[in-house]
Every structure is written in C-alpha cells, then in structure tokens.
Amino acid sequence: MNNLLAPQRLSGLPDTQRLTSRPPHTSLIDRVALHIGLRLLIWSTRSPRLTLDREAHSRSYRAHAARAAREHGYTREVLLAPRP
C-alpha cells in the first residue's frame, strides 16, 4: 500500500483507514456472480475429447468405415452370385 495516498491528519500522525460498515455476509448477487465465474473458468479450460486423442479417433473412424465397406461388399457378392 502506498502510504502517501492515505488520508493524513493535520498533526502528522497517519490516520488509519476505517471502513464505515461491512455487510456481515456476501450478498446473494455476489455469490451467484462468483459461482457463474467459477463455472465459466472451469468450462473454458476443458479440452474436448477429440483434441485429446485425435489419432485414436481417426483410427476408430477408419476401422468403422473399412468394416462397413467389407460388409457391404460381402452382401453385394452374396446377392449377385449365381444360384445353383
């Protein structure tokens, strides 16, 4: 704290800064604002699952696409095969 900016007495003795009154508890609006602020901080620092493991996600997607293509090809061959 900068003492030069504090109110001074004429006698030269520094005057203590006194608060006139303080509320005995935090108001409801302040508590709601703090709660919302905390939730926003937590939300903004999260990292989505896709960015955590992009390689695993792409590997899973390619495996799913390959399986679907194999199943489609097998079904096509069965349906187009000549019947004895």
C-alpha positions in Angstrom: 0.0 0.0 0.0 1.2 3.4 -0.8 1.2 5.5 2.4 1.4 8.8 0.5 -2.1 8.3 -0.8 -3.7 7.5 2.5 -5.6 10.3 4.3 -3.4 12.2 6.7 -4.1 14.1 9.9 -3.0 17.6 10.4 -0.9 16.5 13.4 1.3 14.5 11.1 0.3 11.1 12.6 -1.1 8.8 9.9 -4.8 8.2 10.1 -5.9 4.6 9.9 -8.4 3.8 7.2 -11.6 2.7 8.7 -14.4 1.1 7.0 -17.7 2.6 8.0 -19.6 -0.7 7.9 -19.2 -4.1 6.3 -22.0 -6.4 5.4 -21.9 -9.5 7.7 -22.1 -11.9 4.7 -21.7 -11.9 0.9 -24.8 -10.8 -0.9 -26.8 -13.3 -3.0 -25.9 -11.5 -6.2 -22.2 -11.6 -5.4 -22.4 -15.3 -4.6 -24.2 -16.0 -7.9 -21.7 -14.0 -9.9 -18.8 -15.9 -8.2 -20.5 -19.2 -8.9 -21.0 -18.3 -12.6 -17.5 -17.0 -12.9 -16.1 -20.2 -11.5 -18.2 -22.4 -13.8 -17.0 -20.3 -16.8 -13.4 -20.7 -15.8 -13.8 -24.4 -15.4 -15.6 -24.7 -18.8 -13.1 -22.6 -20.6 -10.1 -24.7 -19.5 -11.6 -28.0 -20.5 -10.2 -29.9 -23.5 -12.6 -31.7 -25.8 -12.1 -35.5 -26.2 -11.4 -35.1 -29.9 -8.4 -32.9 -29.3 -7.1 -35.1 -26.5 -6.6 -38.2 -28.8 -7.1 -37.2 -32.4 -5.1 -40.2 -33.7 -7.3 -42.7 -31.8 -10.4 -41.1 -33.0 -9.3 -41.2 -36.7 -8.1 -44.8 -36.3 -11.5 -45.8 -34.9 -13.3 -43.9 -37.7 -11.2 -45.6 -40.4 -11.8 -49.1 -38.8 -15.5 -48.5 -38.7 -15.6 -47.3 -42.4 -13.5 -50.3 -43.5 -15.8 -52.7 -41.7 -18.8 -51.1 -43.3 -17.2 -51.4 -46.7 -16.3 -55.1 -46.2 -19.8 -55.9 -45.0 -21.3 -54.0 -48.0 -19.0 -55.9 -50.4 -19.9 -59.3 -48.9 -23.6 -58.6 -49.0 -23.3 -57.4 -52.7 -21.4 -60.6 -53.7 -23.9 -62.8 -52.0 -26.9 -61.1 -53.6 -25.3 -61.0 -57.1 -23.8 -64.5 -57.0 -25.5 -67.0 -59.4 -27.7 -69.5 -57.7 -27.2 -73.2 -58.5 
